[in-house]
Amino acid sequence: MDVFDEYLARLEHPRHRARMEEVLSWVPRQFPVLVPKIAWNQPMYTDHGTFIIGFSAAKEHFAVSPERAGMIRFSDEIAQAGHDYTKQLIRIRWEQPVDYALLEKMIAFNIEDKADCATFWRK
């Protein structure tokens, strides 16, 4: 978690910091091949140099960014989970439970879909 320590320390609300740390710690337990990094001032995970998933904190929620293809692929499940979302990210209110099964599907989809991707973002 050392990669994210400085980012987490900037989160003023202790419960928000703990929640974000919980999610950021969950990812490598499920997907140990992913590489944690900070880019564009947000925590993210990559695989062979390509973006897999990113996270960011806001006042009322934290955001999950699985890239546009992931949003399209899982939009029905995101809506069923009761999360607000845009074309690029999911907003999970701090008090909402994290749907780890859905998060796992999104990450697995990106790993598989981008297995041969040689760029950071999809083209």
C-alpha positions as CSV (number, residue, x, y, z in Angstrom):
1,M,0.0,0.0,0.0
2,D,3.1,2.2,0.2
3,V,2.4,3.6,-3.3
4,F,-0.9,5.0,-2.1
5,D,0.1,6.2,1.4
6,E,0.6,9.9,0.5
7,Y,-2.7,9.9,-1.4
8,L,-4.6,8.3,1.5
9,A,-3.0,10.7,4.0
10,R,-4.6,13.6,2.1
11,L,-8.1,12.3,2.7
12,E,-9.2,14.3,5.7
13,H,-12.2,12.2,6.8
14,P,-11.0,9.1,8.7
15,R,-13.9,6.9,7.5
16,H,-13.3,8.0,3.9
17,R,-9.6,7.2,4.2
18,A,-10.4,3.8,5.8
19,R,-13.0,3.0,3.1
20,M,-10.6,3.9,0.3
21,E,-7.8,1.9,1.9
22,E,-10.2,-1.1,2.2
23,V,-10.9,-1.0,-1.6
24,L,-7.4,-0.3,-2.6
25,S,-6.2,-3.2,-0.5
26,W,-8.8,-5.5,-1.8
27,V,-7.7,-5.2,-5.5
28,P,-4.2,-6.7,-5.1
29,R,-5.6,-9.6,-2.9
30,Q,-7.9,-10.5,-5.8
31,F,-5.6,-9.6,-8.6
32,P,-1.9,-9.9,-7.4
33,V,-0.6,-9.4,-11.0
34,L,-1.8,-5.8,-11.1
35,V,0.6,-3.0,-10.5
36,P,-0.5,-0.1,-8.2
37,K,0.5,3.4,-9.2
38,I,-0.5,7.1,-8.9
39,A,-1.2,8.8,-12.1
40,W,-3.3,12.0,-12.8
41,N,-3.3,12.4,-9.0
42,Q,-5.4,9.2,-8.5
43,P,-4.7,5.6,-7.4
44,M,-4.9,3.1,-10.2
45,Y,-3.9,-0.4,-11.2
46,T,-2.2,-1.4,-14.4
47,D,-1.3,-4.6,-16.1
48,H,1.7,-4.8,-18.5
49,G,1.6,-1.0,-18.7
50,T,-2.0,-0.7,-19.6
51,F,-4.7,0.9,-17.4
52,I,-7.1,-1.5,-15.8
53,I,-9.0,0.4,-13.1
54,G,-8.7,3.8,-11.3
55,F,-10.2,5.3,-8.2
56,S,-10.6,8.8,-6.8
57,A,-12.2,10.4,-3.7
58,A,-14.7,13.2,-3.6
59,K,-16.6,14.9,-0.8
60,E,-19.8,12.7,-1.1
61,H,-18.4,9.6,-2.8
62,F,-15.5,7.8,-4.3
63,A,-15.3,7.1,-8.0
64,V,-14.4,3.9,-9.8
65,S,-13.2,4.2,-13.4
66,P,-13.0,1.0,-15.5
67,E,-12.6,2.9,-18.7
68,R,-15.5,3.5,-21.2
69,A,-15.6,-0.1,-22.5
70,G,-16.1,-1.3,-18.9
71,M,-18.8,1.2,-18.3
72,I,-20.7,0.1,-21.4
73,R,-20.2,-3.6,-20.7
74,F,-21.5,-3.3,-17.1
75,S,-23.9,-0.4,-17.2
76,D,-27.0,-2.6,-16.4
77,E,-25.3,-4.1,-13.4
78,I,-24.0,-0.7,-12.2
79,A,-27.6,0.6,-12.4
80,Q,-29.0,-2.5,-10.6
81,A,-26.4,-1.9,-7.8
82,G,-27.9,1.5,-7.3
83,H,-24.8,3.6,-8.2
84,D,-24.8,6.9,-10.0
85,Y,-22.6,6.8,-13.0
86,T,-21.4,8.7,-16.1
87,K,-19.9,7.5,-19.3
88,Q,-16.5,7.2,-17.6
89,L,-17.0,6.5,-13.9
90,I,-19.2,5.0,-11.2
91,R,-19.9,7.1,-8.1
92,I,-20.2,5.1,-4.9
93,R,-21.4,7.1,-2.0
94,W,-19.3,6.7,1.1
95,E,-22.1,5.1,3.0
96,Q,-23.1,2.6,0.2
97,P,-21.7,-0.9,0.3
98,V,-19.1,-1.8,-2.3
99,D,-20.3,-4.4,-4.8
100,Y,-17.1,-6.4,-4.8
101,A,-18.5,-9.0,-7.1
102,L,-19.2,-6.3,-9.7
103,L,-15.8,-4.7,-9.1
104,E,-14.2,-8.1,-9.6
105,K,-16.0,-8.6,-12.9
106,M,-15.0,-5.2,-14.2
107,I,-11.3,-5.7,-13.4
108,A,-11.3,-9.3,-14.8
109,F,-13.0,-8.0,-18.0
110,N,-10.4,-5.3,-18.5
111,I,-7.5,-7.7,-17.8
112,E,-8.8,-10.1,-20.4
113,D,-10.0,-7.5,-22.9
114,K,-6.7,-5.6,-22.8
115,A,-4.4,-8.6,-22.7
116,D,-2.9,-7.7,-26.1
117,C,-3.2,-3.9,-25.6
118,A,0.1,-2.1,-26.1
119,T,-1.2,1.3,-25.1
120,F,-2.2,2.8,-21.7
121,W,-5.7,3.6,-22.8
122,R,-7.8,1.7,-25.4
123,K,-7.8,3.3,-28.8
